[in-house]
Amino acid sequence: MAISDADISSALSAYLGRYPDEASLLSEPVQLLSQGGDFSSRRNFQMHVTVGALLVRGDKILLVEHLSYGIVLQPGGHLEPTDTTLIDAAVRELTEETGVDPGQVFPSSESQTPVYVEYGRVPARPEKDEPDHYHLDIGYSFVTDADAGRIQESEVKGAAWYPLAVAERLVGHRMARAVSVSARTS
């Protein structure tokens, strides 16, 4: 069964239960979700959900060079109609983009609560027939002992392991949460 607005609301609610200080930052997506609107569909330009994966190996995090945005980010992307859970969608995106063996990827948190949720405007992409719109990016933390494999060259230019300090400088504070959650569950 495809990911529903109720599934998205549940993940957001669990996240805000863990990080209540972010409620004001996420008030707009909470409001939109309460109204319904198939927010798993990439064609919903009011807002749609994307997923991200923070993969930790020891004290390093796997990041990719994103072709469309031209920056280094965590692996992730849009939901597919065949995705049944947000965390599984994050694993799918991670393994597609980096070639990491999905059998070697394990959630960092037993509760499978997201470690970050970000809401933000995405610029228009005329080549994909997409106007300016908003993403609600829901990210999960994973651990592995594996290495990256064959990257998805249509979406990423490269994948590499970064020390926490470098990853935080490139991507932001959510990197520290991934390492912190991984350390607590190791």
C-alpha positions in Angstrom: 0.0 0.0 0.0 1.3 3.4 -1.0 2.4 6.0 1.6 -0.6 8.0 2.8 -0.9 11.5 4.3 -1.7 9.7 7.6 1.7 7.9 7.4 3.4 11.2 6.8 1.5 12.9 9.6 2.4 10.0 11.9 6.1 10.4 11.1 6.0 14.1 11.6 4.1 13.8 14.9 6.7 11.2 16.2 9.5 13.6 15.1 7.9 16.6 16.9 7.4 14.4 20.0 11.2 13.9 20.0 12.1 17.5 18.9 9.2 19.7 20.2 11.3 22.9 19.8 10.9 22.6 16.0 7.1 22.8 16.1 7.0 26.4 14.9 9.4 25.6 12.0 7.0 22.8 10.9 3.6 24.4 11.6 2.9 25.0 7.9 3.4 21.4 6.8 1.4 20.2 9.9 -1.5 22.5 8.8 -1.3 21.3 5.2 -1.3 17.6 6.2 -4.3 18.2 8.4 -6.2 19.3 5.2 -5.1 16.3 3.1 -3.9 16.4 -0.4 -1.8 13.3 -1.5 1.5 14.8 -0.3 3.4 11.7 -1.4 2.8 12.7 -5.0 5.7 14.6 -6.7 3.1 16.4 -8.7 1.6 18.1 -5.7 3.3 21.5 -5.9 1.7 22.9 -2.8 4.1 20.5 -0.9 5.3 17.0 -1.4 7.4 14.7 0.7 11.0 13.6 0.0 13.1 11.3 2.1 16.8 11.4 3.1 19.3 8.9 4.5 22.1 9.7 6.8 24.3 6.7 6.6 27.0 6.4 9.4 30.0 4.2 9.3 32.1 4.7 12.4 32.6 8.4 12.8 31.9 9.3 9.1 28.8 10.0 7.0 28.2 9.1 3.4 27.3 12.1 1.2 26.7 12.5 -2.5 27.4 15.2 -5.0 23.9 16.0 -6.3 23.9 16.7 -10.1 20.7 18.8 -10.2 21.6 21.1 -7.3 25.3 21.0 -7.8 26.1 20.6 -4.1 27.0 17.9 -1.6 24.0 16.4 0.2 22.8 13.3 2.0 21.4 10.7 -0.3 17.6 10.9 -0.8 14.8 11.8 -3.2 11.2 11.7 -4.1 8.7 9.0 -3.0 7.7 6.4 -5.6 4.1 5.0 -5.9 5.6 1.5 -4.9 7.1 2.8 -1.6 5.1 1.5 1.4 7.0 3.2 4.3 9.0 6.3 4.6 12.0 4.6 6.1 12.0 1.9 3.3 11.8 4.8 0.7 14.9 6.3 2.4 16.8 3.0 2.1 15.7 2.7 -1.6 17.0 6.2 -2.4 20.2 5.5 -0.5 21.0 2.3 -2.3 20.0 3.6 -5.7 22.2 6.6 -5.4 25.2 5.1 -3.7 25.2 1.4 -4.6 25.4 0.4 -0.9 24.1 -3.1 -0.3 20.7 -2.7 1.3 21.3 -5.9 3.3 24.1 -4.0 5.0 22.0 -0.9 6.0 20.4 -0.9 9.5 18.2 1.8 11.1 20.0 3.6 13.9 16.8 4.0 16.0 14.7 1.1 17.1 11.6 3.4 17.0 12.4 4.4 13.4 11.6 8.0 14.2 13.1 10.5 11.7 16.3 12.3 12.9 15.4 15.4 10.8 12.5 17.0 9.1 13.0 20.1 7.0 10.5 22.2 5.1 11.7 24.4 2.4 11.1 26.0 -1.0 12.6 24.3 -4.1 13.3 26.4 -7.2 11.5 25.7 -10.4 12.9 23.0 -12.7 11.4 23.7 -16.1 13.2 20.6 -17.6 11.0 18.5 -15.3 7.9 20.7 -15.7 8.1 21.7 -12.1 7.3 25.3 -10.8 8.6 26.6 -7.5 7.3 24.3 -4.8 7.9 23.1 -1.3 9.5 19.9 -0.1 8.9 18.3 3.3 12.1 16.3 3.6 12.0 13.4 6.2 15.3 11.9 7.1 16.4 8.7 8.8 19.7 7.6 10.3 21.3 4.3 9.4 24.5 2.5 10.2 26.6 0.2 8.1 30.0 -1.5 7.8 29.7 -1.6 4.0 31.2 0.8 1.4 29.5 2.6 -1.5 29.2 0.7 -4.7 28.2 1.9 -8.2 26.6 5.3 -8.0 23.5 6.4 -9.9 25.2 8.6 -12.5 22.0 10.1 -13.7 21.5 11.8 -10.3 24.8 11.9 -8.5 28.4 12.7 -9.5 30.1 10.9 -6.7 29.7 9.4 -3.2 32.2 9.7 -0.4 32.6 9.3 3.4 33.0 12.6 5.3 34.2 13.3 8.9 31.4 14.8 11.0 33.0 18.3 11.1 33.2 18.5 7.3 29.7 17.0 6.8 28.3 19.6 9.1 30.0 22.4 7.3 28.7 21.1 3.9 25.2 20.0 4.9 24.3 21.3 8.3 23.4 20.4 11.9 21.4 17.2 11.0 24.7 15.4 10.5 25.5 15.5 14.3 22.1 14.0 15.0 22.9 11.0 12.8 26.1 10.4 14.5 24.6 10.9 18.0 21.7 8.6 17.3 24.0 6.0 15.9 26.3 6.1 18.9 23.3 5.6 21.2 22.2 2.5 19.3 25.5 0.8 18.7 
